[in-house]
Amino acid sequence: MREKILTFIERNSRVDIKDLAVILGADELTIVNELAAMEAEGVICGYHTLIDWDKTEIEKVTALIEVRVTPQRGHGFDNIAERIYKYPEVHAVYLISGGYDLMVILEGKTLKEVSSFVSDKLSTQESVISTATHFILKKYKDHGTILSKKYEDERMKVTP
């Protein structure tokens, strides 16, 4: 039951409990109890709204920063990751495989603001060896949701 609930609410966290119970073939109380238990256990960590910021007047720049660090004895990457994720500009930190160790996702109002964060706060940390910054220019799909739909001509075709 948990997997079904999680799979469904990951795509639509605003679903009504009654509707979710009907979709999953369970009673409402079971759904409510499962959700409460998963929240208490930290399985469900929060609920978010996906916004297409390009359709607003609000300026936002999103950057993906690859970070190479020196792991600390006995702590690995955990302490440096914690120092980084405590900054309010940082939206996510992931331990990754490949040429870099951490992927940091952050948002700012301008390219300069993001660049300043990387050079002043991130690169200056003693465990950080190097960084590579990639700015997101356009989002096509985010969290499983297509943001940029192709224009479809809805006019009726006229044939001779």
NUZABA-957168 format. One record per residue: residue in one letter; x, y, z of N, C-alpha, C, O, CB in turn. Coordinates in Angstrom, 3 decimals. Each point is the difference from the previous one (the first is absolute). Glycine has a CB too. Example, Ala and Ser with C-alpha at 12.3 -4.5 7.8 and 13.67 -1.06 7.14 Angstrom:
2
SITE  rest        nx        ny        nz       cax       cay       caz        cx        cy        cz        ox        oy        oz       cbx       cby       cbz
SITE     A    13.190    -5.690     7.800    -0.890     1.190     0.000     0.900     1.200     0.000     1.036    -0.019     0.665    -2.928    -1.154     0.581
SITE     S     1.542     2.223    -1.966     0.820     1.190     0.060    -0.770     1.090     0.730     0.509     1.108     0.169     0.675    -1.736    -2.314
END
This chain:
160
SITE  rest        nx        ny        nz       cax       cay       caz        cx        cy        cz        ox        oy        oz       cbx       cby       cbz
SITE     M     0.825    -1.195     0.000    -0.825     1.195     0.000     0.868     1.256     0.000    -0.301     0.979    -0.683    -1.505    -2.235     1.891
SITE     R     2.907     1.210    -0.416     0.866     1.179     0.084     0.553     0.402    -1.358     0.000     1.179    -0.355     0.592    -1.842     2.671
SITE     E    -0.123    -0.318    -3.070     0.592     0.313    -1.302    -1.029     0.654    -0.921     0.320     0.943    -0.723     1.273    -2.871     0.988
SITE     K    -2.817     1.432    -0.237    -1.057     0.572    -0.837    -0.300     1.440     0.417    -0.156     0.880    -0.846    -0.824    -3.177     0.513
SITE     I     0.901     2.527     1.641    -0.266     1.363     0.493     1.128     0.925    -0.414    -0.244     1.077    -0.544    -1.049    -1.987     2.501
SITE     L     2.528     0.494    -1.702     1.150     0.846    -0.316     0.099     0.291    -1.488     0.267     1.134    -0.398     0.914    -2.081     2.364
SITE     T    -1.391    -0.054    -2.773     0.074     0.179    -1.447    -1.035     1.014    -0.468     0.291     0.838    -0.854     0.540    -3.191     0.600
SITE     F    -2.028     2.282     0.804    -1.060     0.911    -0.424     0.245     1.421     0.512    -0.088     0.951    -0.776    -1.514    -2.878     0.754
SITE     I     1.905     2.088     1.309     0.138     1.366     0.538     1.281     0.681    -0.460     0.106     1.224     0.078    -1.421    -1.937     1.901
SITE     E     2.290    -0.056    -2.458     1.206     0.629    -0.543    -0.356     0.834    -1.226     0.621     1.034    -0.247     0.799    -2.935     1.110
SITE     R    -2.403     1.466    -1.624    -0.452     0.714    -1.194    -1.057     1.058     0.322    -0.090     1.016    -0.689     0.592    -3.061    -0.646
SITE     N    -1.303     1.810     2.380    -1.086     0.919     0.321    -0.226     0.014     1.509    -0.825    -0.756     0.514    -0.249     0.344    -2.768
SITE     S     1.798     1.264     2.956    -0.105     0.039     1.457    -1.279     0.683     0.477    -0.313    -0.041     1.190     2.792     0.067    -1.084
SITE     R    -3.211     0.593    -1.006    -1.244     0.681     0.375    -1.229    -0.874    -0.162    -1.124     0.476     0.160     2.185     1.644    -0.820
SITE     V    -0.866    -3.374     0.349    -1.145    -0.883    -0.208    -0.815    -0.076     1.295     0.555    -0.072     1.096     0.725    -1.274    -2.840
SITE     D    -2.583     1.364     1.595    -0.901    -0.117     1.136     0.095    -1.413     0.576     0.090    -0.972    -0.750    -1.646     2.717    -0.242
SITE     I     1.538    -1.861     2.309     0.108    -1.304     0.665    -1.113    -0.944    -0.465     0.240    -1.189    -0.208     0.817     2.305     2.206
SITE     K    -2.263    -0.590    -2.159    -1.119    -0.832    -0.467     0.304    -0.569    -1.385    -0.205    -1.186    -0.256    -1.417     2.574     1.606
SITE     D     2.115    -0.519    -2.240     0.321    -0.442    -1.359     1.131    -1.023     0.006    -0.045    -0.985    -0.738    -0.703     3.208    -0.143
SITE     L     1.760    -1.990     1.712     1.128    -0.930     0.085    -0.474    -1.367     0.500     0.434    -1.036    -0.503     1.141     2.966     0.935
SITE     A    -2.454    -1.924     0.548    -0.533    -1.263     0.524    -0.753    -0.767    -1.082     0.139    -1.218    -0.108    -0.314     2.248     2.389
SITE     V    -0.616    -0.327    -3.080    -0.743    -0.647    -1.080     0.966    -0.550    -1.052    -0.144    -1.140    -0.441    -1.816     2.683     0.846
SITE     I     2.941    -0.734    -0.803     0.967    -0.417    -1.021     0.759    -1.243     0.435     0.232    -0.907    -0.798    -0.007     3.283     0.064
SITE     L     0.163    -2.412     2.013     0.804    -1.112     0.505    -0.836    -1.146     0.559     0.546    -1.030     0.394     1.225     2.671     0.110
SITE     G    -3.080    -1.470    -0.466    -0.868    -1.058     0.497     0.171    -0.254     1.489    -0.021    -1.148     0.445     0.110     0.136    -2.690
SITE     A     0.078     2.073     3.010     0.175    -0.110     1.453    -0.954     0.966     0.686    -0.587     0.870    -0.644     3.018    -1.544     0.374
SITE     D    -2.583     0.515     1.591    -0.856     0.948     0.713     0.831     1.225     0.399     1.223    -0.069     0.117    -2.701    -1.825     0.742
SITE     E     0.783     3.006    -0.655     0.656     1.277     0.294     0.880    -0.073     1.244     1.099     0.554     0.014    -3.020     0.608    -1.081
SITE     L     1.450    -1.835     2.102     0.752    -0.086     1.248     1.353    -0.677    -0.217     1.006     0.423     0.570    -3.166    -0.508     0.704
SITE     T     2.184    -0.953    -2.089     1.259    -0.684    -0.308     0.966     0.960    -0.683     1.181     0.039     0.343    -2.400    -2.235    -0.554
SITE     I     0.729     2.964    -0.747     0.839     0.960    -0.725     0.533     1.066     0.954     1.192     0.307    -0.009    -2.522    -0.712    -2.095
SITE     V     0.446     0.967     2.926     0.402     1.039     0.961     1.058    -0.536     0.959     0.996     0.673     0.265    -3.278     0.376    -0.431
SITE     N     2.073    -2.247     0.683     0.955    -0.602     0.937     1.345    -0.280    -0.666     1.052     0.238     0.593    -2.969    -1.253     0.649
SITE     E     1.881     0.513    -2.465     1.246    -0.283    -0.727     0.770     1.289    -0.262     1.215     0.050     0.196    -2.282    -2.061    -1.267
SITE     L     0.369     3.048     0.629     0.660     1.290    -0.248     0.614     0.553     1.285     1.145     0.452    -0.006    -2.763     0.011    -1.866
SITE     A     0.872    -0.497     2.966     0.508     0.506     1.280     1.219    -0.793     0.459     0.968     0.579     0.494    -3.284     0.156     0.121
SITE     A     2.274    -2.050    -0.777     1.134    -0.842     0.401     1.227     0.310    -0.851     1.110     0.098     0.523    -2.701    -1.901     0.209
SITE     M     1.398     1.957    -2.038     1.142     0.285    -0.880     0.575     1.394     0.251     1.205     0.206    -0.146    -2.199    -1.730    -1.573
SITE     E     0.148     2.476     2.091     0.495     1.325     0.373     0.811    -0.088     1.293     1.078     0.586     0.094    -3.063     0.500    -1.222
SITE     A     1.475    -1.816     2.126     0.696    -0.159     1.288     1.338    -0.721    -0.174     0.965     0.319     0.695    -3.188    -0.373     0.473
SITE     E     2.291    -0.901    -2.074     1.220    -0.771    -0.240     1.003     0.746    -0.876     1.140    -0.439    -0.153    -2.489    -1.632     0.385
SITE     G     0.931     3.194    -0.804     0.896     0.748    -0.880     0.051    -0.549    -1.414     0.845     0.414    -0.794     0.485     0.145     2.783
SITE     V    -2.225    -1.488    -2.316    -0.079    -0.497    -1.377    -0.540     1.113    -0.891     0.554     0.277    -1.064    -0.919    -2.666     1.862
SITE     I    -0.712     3.023    -0.359    -0.518     1.191    -0.675     0.641     1.187     0.709    -0.244     0.240     1.183    -1.996    -1.354    -1.855
SITE     C     3.059     1.847    -0.065     0.789     1.084     0.600    -0.623     1.375    -0.187     0.393     0.949     0.679     1.615    -2.321    -1.077
SITE     G    -2.961     1.497    -0.499    -0.632     1.284    -0.246    -0.860    -0.070    -1.233     0.008    -0.997    -0.722     1.890     2.165     1.813
SITE     Y    -2.642    -0.104    -1.333    -0.865     0.100    -1.172     0.386     1.278    -0.727     0.190     1.044     0.625    -2.105    -2.326     0.496
SITE     H     2.031     1.200    -2.437     0.493     1.141    -0.772    -0.926     0.328    -1.160    -0.757    -0.842    -0.484     3.087     0.234     1.122
SITE     T    -2.243     1.852    -1.064    -0.736     0.461    -1.163     1.004     0.260    -1.109     1.004     0.678     0.222    -2.848     0.339     1.208
SITE     L     1.591    -1.544    -2.615     0.870     0.205    -1.151    -0.470     1.240    -0.738    -1.154     0.078    -0.421     1.628    -2.561     0.219
SITE     I     0.419     3.454     0.044    -0.343     1.277    -0.629     0.873     0.194    -1.231     1.208    -0.235     0.052    -1.904     1.229     2.176
SITE     D     0.098    -0.569    -3.328     0.748     0.374    -1.191     0.311     1.489     0.126    -0.802     0.842    -0.404    -0.313    -2.654    -1.048
SITE     W     2.265     2.129     2.005     0.379     1.381     0.279     0.132     0.840    -1.265    -0.100     1.225     0.063     1.266    -2.035     1.964
SITE     D    -0.944     0.174    -3.168     0.106     0.740    -1.258    -1.321     0.661    -0.378    -0.016     0.930    -0.805     1.790    -2.519     0.062
SITE     K    -2.860     1.128     1.304    -1.314     0.567    -0.300    -0.414     1.068     1.010    -1.154     0.428     0.025     0.525    -2.596    -1.070
SITE     T     1.572     2.590     1.868    -0.269     1.053     0.986     0.898     1.200    -0.290     0.869    -0.056    -0.871    -1.539    -1.666     2.617
SITE     E     0.453     2.780    -1.021     0.833     1.200    -0.108     1.226    -0.091     0.905     0.856     0.885    -0.017    -2.900     0.453    -0.536
SITE     I     2.127    -2.395     1.333     1.059    -0.140     0.999     1.270    -0.546    -0.648    -0.029    -1.018    -0.690    -1.697     0.642     2.489
SITE     E     2.831     1.064    -1.567     1.290    -0.422    -0.549     0.615    -1.067     0.895     0.147     0.202     1.206     0.199     2.073    -2.247
SITE     K     0.010    -3.400     0.453     0.660    -1.082     0.725     1.007    -0.649    -0.925    -0.251    -0.195    -1.190    -1.782    -0.200     2.641
SITE     V     3.171     0.066    -0.881     1.033    -0.723    -0.722     0.285    -1.260     0.798     0.246     0.062     1.205     0.766     2.068    -2.206
SITE     T    -1.044    -3.276     0.327     0.300    -1.268     0.651     1.332    -0.510    -0.546     0.257     0.049    -1.203    -2.735    -0.583     1.519
SITE     A     3.307     0.049     0.585     1.305    -0.515    -0.399     0.242    -1.371     0.612    -0.415    -0.289     1.122     1.287     2.631    -1.321
SITE     L    -0.189    -3.175    -0.573     0.468    -1.295     0.479     1.502     0.137     0.175     0.720     0.285    -0.958    -2.598    -1.604    -0.212
SITE     I     2.347     1.119     2.385     1.422     0.149     0.291     0.579    -1.368     0.339    -0.407    -0.630     0.976     0.062     3.006    -0.150
SITE     E     1.283    -2.822    -1.627     0.714    -1.229     0.312     1.148     0.377     0.921     0.721     0.962    -0.265    -1.357    -2.067    -1.957
SITE     V     0.809     0.357     3.292     1.018     0.336     1.003     0.869    -1.225     0.263    -0.502    -1.087     0.286    -1.025     2.813     0.774
SITE     R     2.831    -1.529    -1.161     0.953    -1.051     0.350     0.558     0.367     1.375     0.487     1.112     0.204     0.112    -1.624    -2.668
SITE     V    -0.674    -0.432     3.402     0.439     0.278     1.372     0.945    -1.086     0.497     0.092    -1.083    -0.577    -2.248     2.286     1.022
SITE     T     2.848    -0.889     0.631     0.808    -0.982     0.701    -0.856    -0.567     1.122    -0.386     0.732     0.912     2.575     0.462    -1.486
SITE     P    -2.495    -2.503     0.521    -0.826    -0.574     1.069     0.752     0.033     1.329     1.227    -0.095     0.033    -2.389    -1.389    -1.710
SITE     Q     0.421     1.617     2.759     0.607     0.058     1.324     0.042    -1.387     0.620    -0.936    -0.788    -0.132     0.123     3.144     0.422
SITE     R     1.899    -2.634     0.376     0.178    -1.292     0.662    -1.126    -0.216     1.013    -0.247     0.841     0.863     2.763    -0.703    -1.178
SITE     G    -3.186    -1.276     0.190    -1.066    -0.358     0.931    -1.352     0.610    -0.325    -1.017    -0.436     0.541     2.758     0.227     1.150
SITE     H    -1.775     1.216    -2.570    -1.263     0.666    -0.333    -0.281    -0.031    -1.498    -1.119     0.293    -0.423     1.421     1.181     2.410
SITE     G     0.680    -1.820    -2.781    -0.189    -0.011    -1.447    -0.401     1.368    -0.509     0.693     0.990     0.234    -1.338    -3.387    -0.119
SITE     F    -0.470     2.446    -0.807    -0.478     1.244    -0.612    -1.081     0.688     0.819    -0.433     1.100    -0.343     0.988    -2.067    -1.859
SITE     D    -0.998     0.325     3.288    -1.163     0.495     0.745     0.186     1.397     0.587    -0.898     0.833    -0.124     0.388    -3.183     0.642
SITE     N     1.636     2.627     0.109     0.191     1.307     0.648     0.053     1.140    -1.006    -0.612     1.047     0.211     1.836    -2.193     1.622
SITE     I    -0.493     0.947    -2.929     0.085     1.070    -1.002    -1.364     0.193    -0.674    -0.398     1.129    -0.287     2.854    -1.649    -0.103
SITE     A    -3.167    -0.580     0.138    -1.348     0.116    -0.579    -0.915     0.779     0.937    -0.789     0.833    -0.447     1.107    -3.012    -0.775
SITE     E    -0.214     1.908     2.516    -0.827     0.719     0.978     0.333     1.490     0.020    -0.905     0.833     0.044     0.761    -2.921     1.338
SITE     R     1.415     2.429    -1.411     0.383     1.427    -0.023    -0.585     0.690    -1.216    -0.447     1.143     0.082     2.569    -1.675     1.139
SITE     I    -2.118    -0.163    -2.352    -0.509     0.597    -1.237    -1.521     0.116     0.035    -0.539     1.045    -0.365     2.499    -1.991    -0.887
SITE     Y    -2.664    -0.100     1.682    -1.474     0.059    -0.069    -0.616     0.945     1.015    -1.190     0.302    -0.092     1.228    -2.621    -0.721
SITE     K     0.730     2.790     1.772    -0.541     0.954     0.979    -0.164     1.407    -0.571    -0.711     0.818     0.584     1.777    -2.171     1.205
SITE     Y    -0.424     1.649    -2.920    -0.192     1.312    -0.625    -1.418     0.088    -0.562    -0.462    -0.939    -0.650     2.936     1.096     0.085
SITE     P    -3.171     0.957     0.805    -1.381     0.112    -0.481    -0.117     0.007    -1.525    -1.056    -0.351    -0.528     0.551     1.598     2.601
SITE     E     1.545    -0.863    -2.784    -0.038     0.015    -1.466    -0.007    -1.407    -0.591    -0.431    -0.208    -1.134     1.628     2.391     1.180
SITE     V    -0.713    -3.149     0.745     0.151    -1.366    -0.483    -1.329    -0.740     0.107    -0.608    -0.063     1.069     3.036     0.063    -0.385
SITE     H    -2.867    -0.557    -1.810    -1.262    -0.737    -0.029     0.195    -1.492     0.126    -0.893    -0.699     0.480    -0.045     2.490    -1.871
SITE     A     2.085    -2.297     0.970     0.243    -1.439     0.080     1.499    -0.266    -0.028     0.772     0.746    -0.604    -2.981    -1.227    -0.526
SITE     V     2.602    -0.599     1.798     1.375    -0.489    -0.039    -0.066    -1.511    -0.134    -0.673    -0.674     0.780     1.551     2.616     0.633
SITE     Y    -0.173    -2.469    -2.410     0.013    -1.440    -0.252     1.438    -0.497    -0.048     0.875     0.677    -0.541    -3.051    -0.518    -0.731
SITE     L     2.423    -1.336     1.834     1.262    -0.706    -0.197    -0.143    -0.728    -1.328    -0.957    -0.748    -0.199     1.431     0.475     2.726
SITE     I     0.478     0.490    -3.442    -0.119    -0.557    -1.344     1.230    -0.820    -0.376     1.049     0.108     0.634    -2.493     1.827    -1.275
SITE     S     1.300    -2.741    -0.383     1.138    -0.748    -0.520     0.612     0.793    -1.155    -0.601     0.954    -0.494    -0.441    -3.180     1.186
SITE     G     2.224     1.830    -1.113     0.638     0.666    -1.129     1.174     0.855     0.437     0.623    -0.258     1.031    -2.801     0.253    -2.208
SITE     G     2.470     1.012     0.395     1.168     0.843     0.229    -0.140     0.965     1.167     1.000     0.522     0.493    -0.566    -0.716    -2.887
SITE     Y    -1.647     0.434     2.838    -0.241     0.890     1.133    -0.676    -0.793     1.103    -0.497    -1.102    -0.232     0.305     3.120    -1.285
SITE     D     0.174    -1.456     2.716    -0.550    -0.705     1.158    -1.409     0.445     0.363    -0.845    -0.823     0.355     3.152     0.571     0.464
SITE     L    -2.561     1.554    -0.908    -1.292     0.548     0.396    -0.619     0.790    -1.140     0.705     0.633    -0.785     0.061    -0.538     3.162
SITE     M    -2.091    -0.136    -2.462    -0.750     0.857    -0.909    -0.813     0.932     0.883    -0.810    -0.448     0.812     0.700    -1.319    -2.688
SITE     V     0.330     3.060     1.715    -0.694     1.013     0.783    -0.925     0.762    -0.946     0.434     0.489    -1.043     1.503    -0.282     2.708
SITE     I    -3.200    -0.111    -1.300    -0.962     0.759    -0.790    -0.386     1.229     0.806    -0.428    -0.104     1.150    -0.447    -1.988    -2.323
SITE     L     1.032     3.255     0.556    -0.351     1.222     0.718    -0.674     0.981    -0.919     0.092    -0.102    -1.224     1.813    -0.245     2.769
SITE     E    -2.592     1.310    -0.936    -0.701     1.035    -0.740     0.440     1.363     0.484     0.315     0.193     1.174    -2.271    -1.714    -1.519
SITE     G     1.971     2.460    -0.583     0.291     1.389     0.312    -0.806     0.880    -0.934    -0.708    -0.489    -0.880     3.032    -0.089     1.695
SITE     K    -2.209     1.885    -0.613    -0.738     0.930    -0.850     0.725     0.271    -1.315    -0.630     0.286    -1.018    -0.327     0.751     3.072
SITE     T     2.290    -1.129    -2.025     0.785     0.299    -1.199     1.160    -0.980    -0.130     0.348    -0.707     0.947    -0.982     3.139    -0.778
SITE     L     1.226    -2.459    -1.365     1.194    -0.823    -0.216     1.126     0.454     0.928     0.746    -0.821     0.535    -1.414     0.442    -2.942
SITE     K     0.782     1.680     2.589     1.043     0.552     0.862    -0.184    -0.447     1.445     0.974    -0.331     0.676    -0.788     2.305    -2.200
SITE     E    -1.421    -1.986     1.997    -0.274    -0.424     1.372     0.411    -1.460     0.213     0.613    -0.339     1.013    -2.516     1.984    -0.897
SITE     V     1.563    -2.492    -1.069     0.366    -1.418     0.098     1.516    -0.156    -0.079     0.591    -0.753     0.774    -2.793     0.085    -1.818
SITE     S     2.828     1.379     0.111     1.457    -0.073    -0.143     0.705     0.473     1.272     1.011    -0.574     0.406    -1.256     0.942    -2.878
SITE     S    -0.292     0.678     3.094     0.575     0.502     1.252    -0.105    -1.037     1.099     0.937    -0.178     0.779    -1.528     2.505    -1.444
SITE     F    -0.551    -3.021     0.736    -0.160    -1.049     0.998     1.065    -1.076    -0.188     0.625    -0.438     0.965    -3.097     0.897    -0.859
SITE     V     2.673    -0.878    -1.344     0.973    -1.058    -0.279     1.405     0.463     0.368     0.741    -0.736     0.650    -2.200    -0.141    -2.505
SITE     S     1.828     2.073     1.452     1.370     0.453     0.253     0.235     0.419     1.448     1.099    -0.203     0.516    -1.004     0.938    -2.876
SITE     D    -1.082    -0.163     3.027     0.193     0.514     1.363    -0.311    -1.012     1.103     0.675    -0.018     1.030    -1.221     2.241    -1.935
SITE     K    -0.469    -3.064     0.698    -0.436    -0.890     1.079     0.335    -1.465    -0.245     0.312    -0.729     0.942    -2.125     2.332    -0.498
SITE     L     1.753    -2.035    -1.683     0.188    -1.414    -0.284     1.469    -0.346    -0.250     0.552    -0.887     0.651    -2.857     0.832    -1.599
SITE     S     2.918     0.738     0.028     1.388    -0.316    -0.370     0.994     0.263     1.115     1.094    -0.565    -0.002    -1.688     1.097    -2.321
SITE     T     0.234     0.310     3.267     0.927     0.366     1.072     0.037    -1.003     1.148     0.843     0.114     0.890    -1.244     2.237    -1.499
SITE     Q    -0.490    -3.320     0.602    -0.002    -0.994     1.075     1.221    -0.898    -0.146     0.362    -0.394    -1.108    -2.891     0.448     1.235
SITE     E     3.157    -0.374     0.994     1.279    -0.707    -0.052    -0.052    -1.376    -0.638     1.000    -0.433    -0.573    -0.415     1.675     2.574
SITE     S    -1.682    -1.934    -1.928    -0.104    -1.333    -0.600    -0.276     0.038    -1.498     0.133    -1.019    -0.678    -0.943     0.197     2.862
SITE     V     0.424     1.987    -2.711    -0.359     0.101    -1.415     1.269     0.112    -0.845     0.825     0.892     0.198    -3.028     0.216     0.397
SITE     I     2.334    -2.037    -1.541     1.156    -0.015    -0.898    -0.296     0.801    -1.259     0.823     0.802    -0.442    -0.142    -3.048     1.334
SITE     S    -1.878     2.022    -1.477    -0.370     0.722    -1.217    -1.511    -0.020    -0.192    -0.716    -0.800     0.603     2.930     0.210    -1.638
SITE     T    -2.678     1.499     0.172    -1.425     0.070    -0.321    -0.170     0.203    -1.505     0.901     0.484    -0.685    -1.425     0.461     2.982
SITE     A    -0.636    -1.323    -2.787    -0.398     0.289    -1.381    -1.463     0.420     0.054    -0.853    -0.737     0.496     2.534    -0.937    -1.512
SITE     T    -1.961     2.872     0.499    -1.349     0.561     0.080    -0.695    -0.099    -1.348     0.561     0.359    -1.035     0.179     1.204     2.852
SITE     H    -1.965    -2.055    -1.785    -0.827    -0.110    -1.202    -1.309     0.724     0.284    -0.703    -0.342     0.950     1.761    -1.889    -1.637
SITE     F    -1.390     3.227    -0.130    -1.254     0.731     0.170    -1.093    -0.653    -0.829     0.227    -0.379    -1.149     1.032     2.515     1.580
SITE     I    -2.444    -2.268     0.154    -1.143    -0.535    -0.728    -0.578     1.136    -0.832    -0.397     1.037     0.533    -0.103    -2.781     1.272
SITE     L     0.457     1.538    -3.107    -0.496     1.031    -0.904    -1.495    -0.139    -0.262    -0.707     0.994    -0.165     2.958    -0.905    -0.882
SITE     K    -2.724    -1.335     1.010    -1.420    -0.243    -0.215    -0.333    -1.373     0.553     0.767    -0.950    -0.157    -0.811     2.429    -1.906
SITE     K    -1.113    -1.575     2.715    -0.466    -1.284     0.507    -1.089    -0.522    -0.925    -0.962     0.702    -0.312     1.529    -0.054     2.699
SITE     Y    -0.397    -1.894    -2.821    -0.995    -0.637    -0.846    -0.896    -0.931     0.815    -1.203    -0.097    -0.245     2.779     0.255    -1.697
SITE     K    -0.968    -0.840     2.914    -0.732    -0.919     0.852     0.644     0.063     1.379     1.225    -0.008     0.118    -1.864    -1.518    -2.077
SITE     D    -0.181     1.589     2.994     0.509     0.099     1.363    -0.880    -0.845     0.914    -1.225     0.120    -0.029     2.147     2.208    -0.406
SITE     H    -0.307    -3.173     1.237    -0.725    -0.877     0.911    -1.101    -0.786    -0.716    -1.094    -0.179     0.534     1.595     1.779     1.318
SITE     G    -0.200    -2.063    -3.059    -0.943    -0.816    -0.745    -1.088     0.774    -0.725    -0.865    -0.603    -0.636     1.325    -1.126     2.273
SITE     T    -0.432     3.053    -1.555    -1.024     0.828    -0.626     0.590     0.755    -1.182     1.020     0.676     0.139    -2.216    -0.449     2.062
SITE     I     0.563    -0.338    -3.359     0.450     0.725    -1.181    -0.403     1.459     0.159    -1.174     0.308     0.208     0.980    -2.380    -1.679
SITE     L     1.171     2.968     1.373    -0.258     1.424     0.182    -0.178     0.727    -1.326    -0.767     0.958    -0.088     2.071    -1.050     2.195
SITE     S    -0.607    -0.356    -3.121     0.001     0.700    -1.273    -0.681    -0.859    -1.048     0.636    -0.834    -0.645     1.477     2.051     1.259
SITE     K    -3.394    -1.009    -0.776    -0.753    -0.791    -0.969     0.121     0.633    -1.378    -0.026     1.223    -0.143    -1.581    -1.973     1.938
SITE     K     1.740    -0.099    -2.804     0.081     0.494    -1.365    -1.331     0.606    -0.409    -1.066    -0.440     0.431     2.799    -1.291    -0.988
SITE     Y    -1.648     2.732    -0.271    -1.219     0.622    -0.528    -0.654    -0.964    -0.966     0.647    -0.514    -0.912     0.315     2.836     1.180
SITE     E    -2.224    -2.560    -0.072    -0.749    -0.853    -0.904    -1.073     0.838    -0.675    -0.818     0.642     0.659     1.269    -2.687     0.766
SITE     D    -0.431     2.028    -2.719    -0.994     0.748    -0.768    -1.348    -0.700     0.135    -0.169    -1.130    -0.458     1.935     1.951    -1.179
SITE     E    -2.720    -0.147     2.266    -1.303    -0.603     0.257    -1.034     0.365    -1.079    -1.175    -0.348     0.112     1.704     0.418     2.337
SITE     R    -0.073     0.633    -3.488    -0.943     0.372    -1.077    -0.371    -1.244    -0.795     0.801    -0.921    -0.156     0.187     3.252     0.004
SITE     M    -2.189    -2.335    -0.333    -0.443    -1.116    -0.832     0.671     0.095    -1.361     0.178     1.091    -0.541    -2.394    -1.195     1.755
SITE     K     2.584    -1.042    -1.758     0.606    -0.024    -1.321    -1.090     0.137    -1.053    -1.067    -0.605     0.103     2.970    -0.830     0.736
SITE     V    -1.617     2.227    -1.834    -0.941     0.193    -1.109     0.573    -0.738    -1.207     1.137     0.238    -0.405    -1.942     2.040     1.294
SITE     T     0.024    -3.151    -1.441     0.450    -0.741    -1.179    -0.909     0.332    -1.182    -1.199     0.217     0.175     2.118    -2.085     1.281
SITE     P    -0.349     1.906    -2.644    -0.818     0.344    -1.185    -0.967    -1.094    -0.364    -0.752     0.136    -0.965     2.606     1.250     0.136
END
